[in-house]
């Protein structure tokens, strides 16, 4: 009777368990801190989804992590990346720089994989490793620099659309006046957060769909930011209309909180509708592929 091969070789386990233990010791406290302080905010709500998706992809590709064959290992580069990642982690942890603390996970994982598995494993896991970069909070100065212009554009477009529709609306900077109400287009309504979140979800969607058409993938990626901007514009317009017709209490109550779900729904609907349209157009053309 043939014996079944061990799915997790002893050699692999002996060389890997210290790394797994170290990763858990370093990053479980970090994840706990982020879950209670950072990811509860709307602008970083996508980060836990990214971590779960990365864990799922690693599990899907566990064969390249558990296999006995190890090709083109590069311990020199691996140790350099590992030490660099640990230094970044130490700096972020001790100085309270959250982006460095969570961002250090990428070079640490790259270094550990190069040491224990090799370049072939890095190639097989390139997407989840890069996808982890989207868990890093954007720097404050960059957020401040982008938020102002986005709020201005959103305010101008919302005013134009509602004025064209016949509503008594006026604008002063990023403040919209409609009827007896004044609404300030806040930072959360700039669309920057939704652009970041939709980009993450869109890239994950494309990776899971495995389209072979560069045209389809390129158009989908290029559409992520415009779709997020459009969805956020719809969010602001709906909030203005609800406030005008039903009062400030309704507009700033449950409806205001529900608008976040509406934003995600509109974004994903537009993304899926575009995907379906592209799929139909590419299949119809001669020699079309997915």
Wavefront OBJ file of the C-alpha trace (Angstrom):
o trace
v 0.000 0.000 0.000
v 1.448 3.366 -1.015
v 1.958 5.925 1.714
v 0.538 9.392 1.280
v 3.068 12.197 1.042
v 3.162 14.636 3.921
v 1.384 17.858 2.765
v 3.623 19.900 5.062
v 7.208 18.599 4.940
v 9.127 18.509 8.216
v 11.959 20.514 6.683
v 9.597 23.286 5.669
v 8.030 23.409 9.112
v 11.372 23.483 10.936
v 12.647 26.377 8.860
v 9.392 28.323 8.767
v 7.872 28.175 12.224
v 10.254 30.833 13.643
v 9.187 33.204 10.864
v 5.497 32.525 11.461
v 5.955 33.035 15.186
v 7.831 36.285 14.582
v 5.192 37.620 12.177
v 2.428 36.875 14.682
v 4.377 38.463 17.550
v 5.027 41.628 15.540
v 1.861 42.187 13.582
v -1.001 40.770 15.645
v -0.683 43.700 18.103
v -0.452 46.054 15.130
v -3.588 44.606 13.542
v -5.403 44.822 16.868
v -4.441 48.481 17.255
v -5.461 49.324 13.701
v -8.773 47.478 14.076
v -9.675 49.591 17.112
v -8.285 52.967 16.083
v -7.711 53.260 12.334
v -9.933 50.840 10.433
v -13.101 51.958 12.228
v -12.985 55.142 10.144
v -14.684 55.247 6.767
v -11.489 56.129 4.904
v -9.755 52.904 6.008
v -12.706 50.513 6.167
v -11.364 48.621 3.154
v -8.130 47.571 4.899
v -9.586 44.566 6.802
v -11.088 43.308 3.531
v -7.645 43.556 1.919
v -6.064 41.530 4.724
v -8.727 38.838 4.442
v -8.313 38.744 0.657
v -4.527 38.441 1.000
v -4.903 35.604 3.510
v -7.336 33.849 1.151
v -4.968 34.172 -1.845
v -2.044 32.888 0.232
v -4.181 29.887 1.181
v -5.148 29.327 -2.450
v -1.475 29.325 -3.428
v -0.318 27.275 -0.459
v 1.256 24.692 -2.795
v 4.041 27.118 -3.674
v 4.600 27.701 0.046
v 4.461 24.058 1.146
v 6.173 22.403 -1.806
v 9.559 20.804 -1.296
v 11.162 22.369 -4.379
v 13.015 25.611 -3.659
v 14.409 27.406 -6.694
v 16.538 30.531 -6.979
v 16.576 31.413 -3.311
v 18.253 34.742 -2.670
v 19.225 34.910 1.005
v 21.376 38.035 0.623
v 18.571 40.149 -0.822
v 16.113 38.409 1.462
v 18.017 39.276 4.648
v 18.517 42.850 3.418
v 14.765 43.275 2.871
v 13.919 41.556 6.148
v 16.263 43.769 8.170
v 15.011 46.873 6.335
v 11.397 45.901 7.052
v 12.155 45.295 10.743
v 13.869 48.691 11.019
v 10.866 50.372 9.385
v 8.574 48.517 11.785
v 10.664 49.588 14.784
v 10.631 53.217 13.648
v 6.888 53.192 13.036
v 6.095 51.403 16.300
v 8.272 53.545 18.556
v 7.435 56.879 16.895
v 3.729 56.187 16.391
v 3.903 56.423 12.596
v 1.110 54.051 11.622
v 1.842 54.045 7.891
v 5.399 52.817 8.527
v 4.278 50.227 11.065
v 1.764 48.494 8.801
v 3.757 49.202 5.632
v 6.762 47.323 6.979
v 4.821 44.073 6.512
v 5.567 44.111 2.765
v 9.406 44.136 2.913
v 9.312 41.720 5.878
v 7.233 39.212 3.910
v 9.343 39.692 0.779
v 12.537 39.090 2.716
v 11.183 36.033 4.529
v 9.942 34.474 1.293
v 13.221 35.106 -0.530
v 15.142 33.468 2.307
v 12.937 30.401 2.715
v 11.274 29.854 -0.659
v 12.821 31.840 -3.489
v 12.053 34.070 -6.422
v 9.484 31.689 -7.933
v 7.289 32.060 -4.849
v 7.520 35.852 -5.048
v 6.363 35.682 -8.670
v 3.440 33.458 -7.722
v 2.400 35.798 -4.871
v 3.109 39.142 -6.526
v -0.508 40.363 -6.366
v -1.240 39.830 -2.654
v 2.162 41.286 -1.751
v 1.482 44.450 -3.761
v -2.155 44.495 -2.633
v -0.964 44.861 0.966
v 0.342 48.326 0.073
v -3.269 49.545 -0.057
v -3.585 48.963 3.702
v -1.122 51.802 4.297
v -2.931 55.018 5.312
v -2.250 57.919 2.986
v 0.068 60.594 4.410
v -1.772 63.509 5.998
v -0.220 66.238 3.798
v -1.165 64.297 0.654
v -4.733 63.831 1.891
v -5.030 67.538 2.728
v -3.606 68.535 -0.638
v -6.037 66.369 -2.606
v -9.146 66.870 -0.462
v -9.476 70.618 -1.069
v -9.647 70.513 -4.887
v -11.908 67.445 -4.847
v -14.387 69.157 -2.518
v -14.370 72.184 -4.795
v -15.100 70.111 -7.916
v -17.831 68.122 -6.152
v -19.489 71.348 -4.943
v -19.369 72.971 -8.384
v -20.803 69.949 -10.167
v -23.535 69.389 -7.577
v -24.550 73.031 -7.860
v -24.609 72.866 -11.682
v -26.672 69.676 -11.804
v -29.261 70.869 -9.249
v -29.481 74.360 -10.775
v -30.070 72.758 -14.186
v -32.818 70.636 -12.577
v -34.559 73.807 -11.369
v -33.646 73.843 -7.684
v -32.954 77.152 -5.870
v -29.316 76.466 -5.112
v -26.266 78.661 -4.723
v -22.689 77.996 -3.734
v -20.033 79.810 -1.744
v -16.777 77.901 -1.832
v -17.692 74.399 -0.650
v -20.921 75.492 1.058
v -24.166 74.763 -0.805
v -27.263 76.839 -0.025
v -30.589 75.355 -1.072
v -33.854 76.822 0.164
v -33.431 77.671 3.865
v -30.572 75.196 4.348
v -26.822 75.441 4.082
v -24.710 72.314 3.646
v -20.957 72.150 3.943
v -19.243 69.638 1.682
v -16.992 68.066 4.300
v -13.724 66.186 3.818
v -15.550 62.849 3.839
v -17.596 64.035 0.848
v -14.553 64.879 -1.256
v -14.511 61.395 -2.782
v -10.867 60.686 -1.909
v -11.751 57.896 0.517
v -14.132 56.234 -1.920
v -11.523 56.455 -4.693
v -9.005 54.611 -2.546
v -11.528 51.975 -1.426
v -13.009 51.371 -4.872
v -9.537 51.084 -6.386
v -8.742 48.329 -3.895
v -11.995 46.464 -4.534
v -11.694 46.927 -8.302
v -8.162 45.548 -8.434
v -9.219 42.558 -6.332
v -12.187 41.972 -8.634
v -9.977 42.006 -11.738
v -7.470 39.660 -10.136
v -10.165 37.155 -9.227
v -11.819 37.353 -12.663
v -8.526 36.577 -14.433
v -9.331 38.409 -17.662
v -6.796 37.891 -20.424
v -7.745 40.946 -22.472
v -5.416 43.876 -21.875
v -8.066 46.193 -23.298
v -10.642 45.038 -20.780
v -8.258 45.204 -17.842
v -6.896 48.577 -18.900
v -10.310 50.194 -19.337
v -11.527 48.782 -16.027
v -8.499 50.091 -14.125
v -8.739 53.495 -15.817
v -12.438 53.727 -14.890
v -11.986 53.159 -11.146
v -11.297 56.767 -10.167
v -13.956 58.348 -12.457
v -16.564 55.872 -11.169
v -15.698 56.693 -7.553
v -15.917 60.431 -8.289
v -19.285 60.009 -10.023
v -20.673 57.888 -7.174
v -19.591 60.479 -4.630
v -21.217 63.235 -6.674
v -24.474 61.244 -6.577
v -24.073 60.903 -2.822
v -23.764 64.666 -2.321
v -26.683 65.424 -4.642
v -28.934 62.917 -2.858
v -28.047 64.350 0.561
v -28.795 67.869 -0.675
v -32.149 66.769 -2.110
v -33.137 64.860 1.030
v -32.282 67.888 3.175
v -34.254 70.220 0.892
v -37.393 68.061 0.748
v -37.443 66.491 4.226
v -35.439 68.825 6.440
v -32.037 69.012 8.019
v -32.798 66.438 10.715
v -33.512 63.748 8.130
v -30.610 64.695 5.876
v -28.072 64.619 8.690
v -29.524 61.571 10.437
v -29.858 58.008 9.242
v -29.861 59.049 5.591
v -26.441 60.645 5.988
v -25.032 57.424 7.433
v -26.826 55.315 4.819
v -25.252 57.428 2.070
v -21.970 55.597 2.640
v -23.619 52.291 1.702
v -25.282 53.986 -1.252
v -21.886 55.235 -2.427
v -20.459 51.711 -2.384
v -23.537 50.279 -4.120
v -23.467 52.877 -6.914
v -19.724 52.395 -7.407
v -19.925 48.603 -7.637
v -23.006 48.769 -9.874
v -21.200 51.065 -12.305
v -18.108 48.863 -12.222
v -20.071 45.668 -12.898
v -22.158 47.358 -15.596
v -19.000 48.556 -17.349
v -17.494 45.088 -17.058
v -20.573 43.516 -18.615
v -20.559 46.060 -21.443
v -16.873 45.488 -22.143
v -17.368 41.732 -22.063
v -20.186 41.963 -24.588
v -18.219 44.301 -26.884
v -15.010 42.260 -26.790
v -16.743 38.944 -27.396
v -18.668 40.400 -30.336
v -15.575 41.655 -32.133
v -13.648 39.237 -34.387
v -11.185 37.176 -32.385
v -12.513 38.664 -29.165
v -11.369 37.293 -25.806
v -12.187 37.899 -22.202
l 1 2 3 4 5 6 7 8 9 10 11 12 13 14 15 16 17 18 19 20 21 22 23 24 25 26 27 28 29 30 31 32 33 34 35 36 37 38 39 40 41 42 43 44 45 46 47 48 49 50 51 52 53 54 55 56 57 58 59 60 61 62 63 64 65 66 67 68 69 70 71 72 73 74 75 76 77 78 79 80 81 82 83 84 85 86 87 88 89 90 91 92 93 94 95 96 97 98 99 100 101 102 103 104 105 106 107 108 109 110 111 112 113 114 115 116 117 118 119 120 121 122 123 124 125 126 127 128 129 130 131 132 133 134 135 136 137 138 139 140 141 142 143 144 145 146 147 148 149 150 151 152 153 154 155 156 157 158 159 160 161 162 163 164 165 166 167 168 169 170 171 172 173 174 175 176 177 178 179 180 181 182 183 184 185 186 187 188 189 190 191 192 193 194 195 196 197 198 199 200 201 202 203 204 205 206 207 208 209 210 211 212 213 214 215 216 217 218 219 220 221 222 223 224 225 226 227 228 229 230 231 232 233 234 235 236 237 238 239 240 241 242 243 244 245 246 247 248 249 250 251 252 253 254 255 256 257 258 259 260 261 262 263 264 265 266 267 268 269 270 271 272 273 274 275 276 277 278 279 280 281 282 283 284 285 286 287 288 289 290
